[in-house]
Amino acid sequence: MIKLCLYRKKCLRILIQTLLFGGICQVALPYRLNLSIEEGQPPDTIVGDISAVLSDGTPASGFFISESEESVVFRDLRISVDTGIIKTAKVLDRETTDRYEFVAVTFMGQVVKVEILVKDVNDHTPVFPREKVQLNISETTPTGTKFQLDEAWDPDTGKFSTQGYAITQGNPGIFQLQSENGVHSLRLDLVLNGPLDREIRDFYSLTVQAFDGDTPPRTGRMQLDIKVLDENDNPPRFNQTEYEAWIWENAAPGTRVCQLQASDPDQGSNGFITYEIDRRQSDPSDHFAIESRSGEVWLQKQLDRESQPWHQLVIRARDHGSPAQLGSAFLSVRLLDVNDNEPSVSVLFLSPSGQAEVSEGAAPGQLVARVSVWDPDLGPAGELRLWLQEETGEQGGSFQLLESPLRSIYLLRVSGRLDRERRPAHRLTLRAADSGAPPRRTQLALELRVTDINDNAPAFQRRVYTARVPEGPPPAGGAALLRVRAQDPDAGANGTVRYAILEHEAVPGVEIDPLSGFISITTATAVSSWLDRESHQVIRLLVVARDLGQPSLSSTATVLLHVEDVNDNKPVFERQLYRATVREHSEPGTCFLQVKSESKATKWLDWLQQHEMDKYTFE
């Protein structure tokens, strides 16, 4: 039996060598097996089965492992060459060996490349190189300065390594820790997050803690002692950070405003204080001055509350140390009001054009303008009243002033019917007065133009126009018959009139000029059918006058053309041949036959001269 096992191992070794060194494995590895196990597991923990990756139905007749028995694989793992089961031979430590790789070959020639990863567990605590560290920092060190500290070491990986740092004790809020990622740890810096003052506190003892990402985390601690080094850093300090003073806006130059006071705990020249106004940050116009030794502020220029109701001064106190230290305070000087301003009135017109105009079609209640009244004075001197007065002297009239909930805003609206044709503009006066003693007054004159709407149709001077026309052909260039006129009191396009003859009333050869209203006969050919008194004694035309408004309005008038007779026909006998019989011995004068004929005479030019029509122009 022992001989048989040795024989099998020898055969397997020959087979794997043939496969490996014969180049088969170099060409391709048909099977890969990736396994993992957490470190710290007890011996004989199952890691995996090599035969699990073989094709279904492939018998696992035994395996040969590529590693020697002295390798780390056989030192830390137990691999069954018969079944392919992999177990741990001891407790694995990822920090010593984090992976195992080997090749397993079956008797049938299948090759399996096995890779086993050792997963990390949190079995180490972050440790600082030193348990206690002392750091010296000057009290004038600027905020944001960094001081590098020794970082903690944790051989675990991923979240089990050092994840961050925190100050757990002794920090009043002026220190902060910053860390940056390193290879196995985080770089650690102490950041000064606020000013130090040795006179207030000269020593800090901080507890710095490092922690990993486990739940609960493993932690390591270090004590950090900080000694604050002294500097000459005491500036002068005012007994108040802000001062406030009141003064009348009409106060005369030289008036005392207030007095400021500062102190400095330093001695000698370091505690000797003088005062100044910081002109770069305040009072560039030099309205105020300060006495350098006493800190007394006084007025040196005239003030105006309406242009600047308050002044904020930056007062500096400077000691005489080397270098000098500065302290500062704010002085707010507020001005008391006097009634020295007249009310002001401004108008915002609400018309589409923004101009002082209103449509004559505006209904009562329609807003015309927004009126603002303002007085920069305070109290009763700034309380205003506003009146509206029309040119006629009547209060209100066609317009009304309505006070809005905001006392300084009034609304001007229409209160009656407007008619541009009767009154094209309204002159209004707005009067304002404050409640000061004595009161101040102002007024604003407005001319409100009434814009036109198309509310009037063109009106003819007469409802019926008549003219006499001689029958027969007119002159070669045509002839003017009469002129109709219509008036429209509207403005612009609403009052522009155009004339036309209605189509169903039109007569061939008769036209009307759309601009002037002249009615003319244009061609003789066109009128030959109707300019014959024997056929038509009266010709009726219906003329319409339209304006150019939108929508357009119109009216009509009737034109009657009376056709007068002219001698335009030769006498015509009723018969071409008459026969008659006369008795003999008839007395002289005896009528024996009567003949009849009809004729039409006179001509166009004779008729025109007779009716004085030469005053018209013919084309």
Buried (B, 14 or more C-beta within 10 A) or exposed (E): EEEEEEEBEEEBEEBBEEBBEEEBBEEEEBBEBEBEBEBBBEEEBEBBBBBEBBEEEEEBEBBBBBBEEEBEBBEBBBBBBEEBBBBBBEEBEBEEBBEBEBBBBBBEEBBBBBEBBBBBBBBBBBBBEEEEBEEEBBBBBEEEEEBEBEBBBBBBEEEBBBBBBEBEEBBEEBBBBEBEEEEEBBEBBBBBBEEBBBEEEBEBEBBBBBBBBBEEBBBBBBBBBBEBEEEEBBBBBBEEEEBEBEBEBBBEEEEEBBBBBBEBEBEEEBBBBBBBBEEEEBBEEEBBBBEEEEBBBBBEEEBEBBEEBEBBBBBBBBBBBEEEBEBBBBBEBBBEBBBBBBBBBEBEBBBEEEEBBBBBBBEEEBBBBBBBBEBBBBEEBBBBBBEBBBEEEEEEBBBBBBEEEEEBBBBBBBBEEBEBBEEBEBEBEBBBBBBBEEBBEBEBEBEBEBBBBBBBBBBBEEEEBEBBBBBBBBEEEBBBBBBBBBEBBBBEEBBBBBBBBEEEBBBEBBBBEEEEBBBBBBBBEBBEEBBBBEEBEEBEBBBBBBBBBEEBBBBBBBBEBEBBBBEBBEEEEEEEEEEEEEEEEEEEEEEEEEEEEEEBEBBBBEBBEEEEBEEBEBE
